[in-house]
Amino acid sequence: MAAHSPQAPRDEGSLSLADLPEGGSAVVDRVDASTPIGRRLQDLGFVKSTRVTMVRPAPLGDPVIYELRGTRLCLRRSEARLVQVRPE
């Protein structure tokens, strides 16, 4: 049975943080805080108008290193899908 990955609803012009290309930067539009993981992402600094950069993926593509507010965080793509961003 396939695991269900939660995903925040999308607005036009926004994309999931998981869709950000390597080296790409974007600004957080919103976080799906309906789950404990989404609320934790907000606690870690993924809040509206925060700039985030996709530094690089792990050798097998997951997890991914992101940088925001001078800190590097490693997130699974399923977690990154909870964050909607707008490309810069």
N, C-alpha and C positions, 0 to 999 in steps of 0.2 A: 504494500500500500504506500502511495506517495505521501510525503509530508506536506502539509499545507503551510505555505509561507505567507504571513500577513503582509498586506501592502496597503499603504495609504492611498486614498483616492487622489487622482491627478487633476491639476488645472492645466489649461492650455498654457504652453510656454514653460511648464515646469517638468522636471524629470526626477526620477528616483536617484538618490545618492549612489546607489549600486550601478547606475548607468553612466556615471561620470568617467570619462576616459583617463588613462594614466597621465598625470601632470595637469589635468584639467581643474579649473577652479569654478566655484559656484557660491551662491549665497543661499543660506537656509531659508526656505519659504514657510515650512511647517513640519511638525513631527506628529505622527499618529501616536498620541499618548494614551490610547485606550488599552494598552498592554503594559505590564511591568517593565518590559524592555524599552518601550517607547518613553516611558516616564524616566527611566534611568538615562537614556540618551539625552533628554532635556537636562537632567542633573549634571551630565558630563559637559554641557556647553552647546549642544545642538539646539539653539534657539533662533528665532526669526532674526534675519539680517546678519547672521554670523557667517563670515567667509570661511569656506572649507576647501581644501585641495586634496585630490587623490594622489598620494605619493607614489605608491606602487602596490601591485598585488603580490601575494605569496607565489612561489614558483608554480604551484598547481592552480592558481587563480583565486583561491579563497583560503584564508581571510585576506582583507585589504587594509593597507595602512592609509589613514587619513590624517591631515594636519589641520587643526583649528586652534586659534588663540595661543599659538606658540607651543602647542602640545601635539604629540603624535599618538593616535589611537588605532588599534587594530580591531576591525569589525568584520563579522561574517556578512556576506552579501544579503542574507535573509534579514539581518538587523538593519543594514543600510537601506533596505527597501522601505523602511518606516519613515525615512527622512526625505521630504520633497525639497528640491533645490531649483534655483533659477540660474542658468549659466551666465557667466560674466562676459 
